[in-house]
């Protein structure tokens, strides 16, 4: 199944907000209306996925993604990975994650240390960060879009997938990365 409408919407959002929105932990899409605009990693991924699923529903003229599917992508980073895995039965772990093995628009969760704020909020697999693979129209090149607070210029960034995977090697080697395919939720619905 092709998800051209969803992929196009995600790319438009990436083009609109990359380099223009900062990072703030705990802030979801409402932070885009703030001055200056801010959003956290799960808020950004949730916005990308929610808008993509809505675009697919509109393009098909029916619910390709049901309300429960869309709600599954509107959680914290660890829960998005868990909910999508539960609904699709698909997950790649650490060494299974390569540029060729990843689904077209994979969502990737990472364990990024043991932050103090996570002590009172235990997370499955220790996932504390999430990113979204997006595709550039025209040449279909894969990129990773993320909102991150640890870089010199925190906020929404866009990195070619292969370059991002090279940087992520320590997480892969440590077994601290998992990838799911949120668009497989549509496949499950179409089988009902």
C-alpha positions as CSV (number, residue, x, y, z in Angstrom):
1,X,0.0,0.0,0.0
2,X,1.3,3.5,-0.9
3,X,1.1,6.3,1.6
4,X,1.9,9.2,-0.8
5,X,-0.5,11.7,0.9
6,X,0.9,11.0,4.3
7,X,4.5,11.2,3.2
8,X,3.9,14.5,1.4
9,X,2.3,16.0,4.5
10,X,5.2,15.0,6.7
11,X,7.7,16.5,4.3
12,X,5.7,19.8,4.2
13,X,5.7,19.9,8.0
14,X,9.5,19.2,8.1
15,X,10.1,21.9,5.5
16,X,8.0,24.4,7.5
17,X,9.4,23.8,11.0
18,X,13.0,22.5,10.6
19,X,15.5,25.0,12.1
20,X,12.6,27.3,13.2
21,X,11.3,25.5,16.3
22,X,13.2,24.9,19.5
23,X,13.1,22.0,21.9
24,X,11.4,21.9,25.3
25,X,10.8,18.7,27.2
26,X,7.1,17.9,27.9
27,X,5.7,20.4,25.3
28,X,3.6,18.9,22.5
29,X,2.1,20.5,19.4
30,X,0.6,23.4,21.3
31,X,4.2,24.7,21.7
32,X,4.2,25.6,18.0
33,X,2.0,28.5,18.9
34,X,4.4,29.8,21.6
35,X,6.8,32.6,21.1
36,X,9.4,31.3,20.4
37,X,7.9,28.0,19.2
38,X,9.0,24.8,20.9
39,X,8.2,21.1,20.9
40,X,9.6,17.9,22.4
41,X,10.6,14.7,20.5
42,X,7.3,12.8,21.0
43,X,5.2,15.9,20.4
44,X,7.0,16.3,17.0
45,X,6.7,12.7,16.0
46,X,3.0,12.6,17.1
47,X,2.3,15.7,15.0
48,X,4.0,14.2,11.9
49,X,2.2,10.8,12.3
50,X,-1.2,12.3,13.2
51,X,-1.1,14.7,10.2
52,X,0.1,11.9,7.9
53,X,-2.7,9.5,9.0
54,X,-5.3,12.2,8.6
55,X,-4.1,13.0,5.1
56,X,-4.3,9.3,4.2
57,X,-7.9,9.1,5.5
58,X,-8.8,12.2,3.5
59,X,-7.1,11.0,0.3
60,X,-8.9,7.6,0.5
61,X,-12.3,9.1,1.5
62,X,-12.5,6.6,4.3
63,X,-10.8,5.7,7.6
64,X,-7.6,4.0,6.5
65,X,-6.5,4.7,10.0
66,X,-9.1,4.5,12.8
67,X,-9.3,6.8,15.8
68,X,-7.6,4.2,17.9
69,X,-4.6,4.0,15.4
70,X,-4.2,7.7,15.5
71,X,-4.4,7.8,19.3
72,X,-1.6,5.2,19.5
73,X,0.7,7.7,17.9
74,X,-0.2,10.6,20.3
75,X,1.7,9.3,23.3
76,X,5.1,9.7,24.9
77,X,8.1,8.3,23.0
78,X,8.2,4.9,24.8
79,X,4.4,4.4,24.5
80,X,4.4,5.3,20.8
81,X,6.9,2.5,20.1
82,X,5.0,0.1,22.4
83,X,1.5,0.9,21.0
84,X,2.6,0.6,17.3
85,X,4.5,-2.7,18.0
86,X,1.4,-4.1,19.8
87,X,-0.9,-3.1,17.0
88,X,1.3,-4.3,14.1
89,X,3.4,-7.2,15.6
90,X,6.5,-5.6,14.0
91,X,9.6,-4.2,15.6
92,X,13.3,-4.1,14.6
93,X,15.8,-4.1,17.4
94,X,19.3,-2.6,17.5
95,X,21.5,-4.6,15.0
96,X,18.4,-5.3,12.9
97,X,18.2,-1.6,12.1
98,X,19.9,-0.6,8.9
99,X,19.2,1.8,6.1
100,X,17.9,-1.1,4.0
101,X,15.9,-2.9,6.7
102,X,13.9,0.1,8.0
103,X,10.3,0.6,6.7
104,X,9.9,3.6,4.5
105,X,8.6,5.9,7.3
106,X,9.9,4.1,10.4
107,X,9.5,5.5,13.8
108,X,12.6,4.9,16.0
109,X,12.8,4.9,19.7
110,X,16.1,5.3,21.6
111,X,17.3,4.9,25.1
112,X,19.3,8.0,25.8
113,X,20.9,7.4,29.2
114,X,19.1,7.5,32.5
115,X,17.7,11.0,32.9
116,X,16.6,12.1,36.4
117,X,13.0,12.9,35.2
118,X,12.5,9.3,34.1
119,X,13.0,7.9,37.7
120,X,9.3,8.6,38.6
121,X,8.1,7.7,35.1
122,X,9.5,4.2,34.3
123,X,9.5,3.6,30.5
124,X,9.4,0.3,28.6
125,X,12.9,-0.5,27.3
126,X,14.1,2.8,28.8
127,X,13.1,4.7,25.7
128,X,13.5,8.5,26.2
129,X,13.8,9.8,22.7
130,X,12.0,9.2,19.4
131,X,12.6,10.2,15.8
132,X,10.7,9.9,12.5
133,X,11.9,8.8,9.1
134,X,10.5,11.0,6.3
135,X,10.9,10.9,2.5
136,X,11.8,13.8,0.3
137,X,9.5,14.0,-2.7
138,X,11.1,13.8,-6.1
139,X,14.1,11.6,-5.3
140,X,12.5,9.6,-2.4
141,X,15.6,10.2,-0.2
142,X,15.2,9.1,3.4
143,X,15.8,11.6,6.3
144,X,15.4,11.5,10.0
145,X,13.4,14.3,11.5
146,X,13.6,14.9,15.2
147,X,13.3,17.5,18.0
148,X,16.2,17.2,20.3
149,X,17.5,19.2,23.1
150,X,21.1,18.1,23.4
151,X,22.7,19.6,20.4
152,X,24.3,23.1,20.1
153,X,21.2,24.4,18.3
154,X,18.4,22.4,20.0
155,X,15.1,21.9,18.2
156,X,13.7,20.3,15.0
157,X,16.4,19.1,12.7
158,X,16.7,17.0,9.5
159,X,19.5,14.6,8.8
160,X,20.0,12.2,6.0
161,X,19.2,8.7,7.2
162,X,22.6,7.1,6.5
163,X,24.4,9.9,8.3
164,X,22.0,9.7,11.3
165,X,22.5,5.9,11.5
166,X,26.3,6.4,11.6
167,X,25.9,8.8,14.5
168,X,23.5,6.3,16.2
169,X,26.0,3.4,16.1
170,X,26.7,3.6,19.8
171,X,23.0,3.2,20.6
172,X,22.8,0.3,18.1
173,X,25.9,-1.4,19.5
174,X,24.5,-1.0,23.0
175,X,21.1,-2.5,22.0
176,X,19.3,0.7,22.8
177,X,17.3,1.4,19.7
178,X,14.0,0.0,18.3
179,X,12.1,0.8,15.1
180,X,8.4,0.3,14.3
181,X,6.2,1.0,11.2
182,X,3.1,3.0,12.1
183,X,1.8,2.7,8.6
184,X,1.4,-1.0,9.1
185,X,-1.6,-0.1,11.3
186,X,-3.5,0.6,8.0
187,X,-2.6,-2.8,6.7
188,X,-4.1,-4.4,9.8
189,X,-7.3,-2.4,9.5
190,X,-7.7,-3.4,5.8
191,X,-7.6,-7.1,6.8
192,X,-10.6,-6.8,9.1
